[in-house]
Amino acid sequence: MDLLWQSPEPLAATEVRDALPGSPAITTVLTVLTRLEGKGFVTRERDRRPHLFGATLSRDDYMAELMHEVLTSAPDREAVLARFLGRASKTETDHLRKLLGS
């Protein structure tokens, strides 16, 4: 996913393979990309050859979704938020205050 997030354009599976350490088999890369597509993390442009793969969400959007998922599943959201903020740096809490407008 890091390669897809870093690329401004969708990538062919061979481009992904070539950028990975150890040059895994192309079938392995295609299997992983197809599974990520099935989970909704990756899109595939099928109207050309080779197919091009891109991330469906930016890294920031993905991370925000993970955070929202954790909060949604928590039985006590307030406790989770309190612990999260308790571990945040002063810079991070200042930034949160700015985003919240207070």
C-alpha positions in Angstrom: 0.0 0.0 0.0 2.9 2.4 0.7 3.9 2.3 -3.0 0.4 3.0 -4.1 0.0 5.8 -1.6 3.2 7.4 -2.7 2.5 7.3 -6.4 0.6 10.1 -8.0 -0.6 7.7 -10.7 -1.9 4.2 -10.6 0.8 1.5 -11.0 1.2 -1.7 -13.1 1.8 -4.8 -11.1 5.3 -5.0 -12.6 6.1 -1.5 -11.3 5.0 -2.6 -7.8 7.1 -5.7 -8.0 10.2 -3.8 -9.2 9.9 -1.4 -6.3 9.7 -4.1 -3.7 12.8 -5.5 -2.0 13.7 -9.0 -3.2 11.6 -8.8 -6.4 8.8 -11.2 -5.5 7.1 -13.2 -8.2 4.7 -11.2 -10.3 2.0 -13.8 -9.5 2.5 -13.0 -5.8 2.2 -9.3 -6.4 -1.0 -9.8 -8.5 -2.5 -12.0 -5.8 -1.9 -9.4 -3.1 -3.2 -6.6 -5.3 -6.3 -8.6 -6.3 -7.0 -9.4 -2.6 -6.6 -5.7 -1.7 -9.0 -4.9 -4.5 -11.5 -7.3 -3.1 -11.3 -5.7 0.3 -11.9 -2.2 -1.3 -8.4 -0.8 -0.7 -7.3 -0.8 -4.3 -8.9 0.0 -7.6 -8.0 -1.6 -10.9 -8.1 0.1 -14.3 -9.2 -2.8 -16.5 -9.6 -0.9 -19.8 -6.0 -1.2 -20.7 -3.1 -3.6 -20.5 -1.3 -3.8 -18.2 -4.0 -3.2 -15.6 -3.2 -0.3 -13.4 -3.7 -0.4 -9.6 -4.3 2.6 -7.3 -5.3 3.2 -3.7 -9.0 3.9 -3.2 -8.2 6.2 -0.2 -5.3 8.4 0.7 -3.1 7.2 3.6 -4.6 10.0 5.8 -8.2 9.0 4.9 -7.4 5.3 5.6 -5.9 6.2 9.0 -8.9 8.4 9.8 -11.2 5.5 8.9 -9.3 3.2 11.2 -9.5 5.6 14.1 -13.3 6.0 13.5 -13.7 2.2 13.4 -11.9 1.9 16.7 -14.1 4.5 18.3 -17.3 3.0 16.8 -16.4 -0.4 18.3 -15.5 0.9 21.8 -18.0 0.4 24.5 -16.8 3.6 26.2 -15.8 6.2 23.6 -15.1 8.8 26.2 -12.6 6.6 28.0 -10.8 5.7 24.7 -10.6 9.4 23.7 -9.4 10.4 27.1 -6.6 7.8 27.0 -5.7 8.8 23.4 -5.5 12.5 24.4 -3.5 11.5 27.5 -0.8 10.1 25.3 -0.8 13.0 22.8 2.0 15.5 22.8 1.4 19.2 23.6 1.9 19.9 19.9 -0.7 17.3 19.0 -3.3 18.6 21.5 -2.7 22.2 20.4 -3.3 21.1 16.8 -6.5 19.3 17.9 -7.7 22.4 19.7 -7.1 24.5 16.6 -9.0 22.0 14.4 -11.9 22.1 16.9 -11.9 25.8 17.0 -11.3 26.2 20.7 
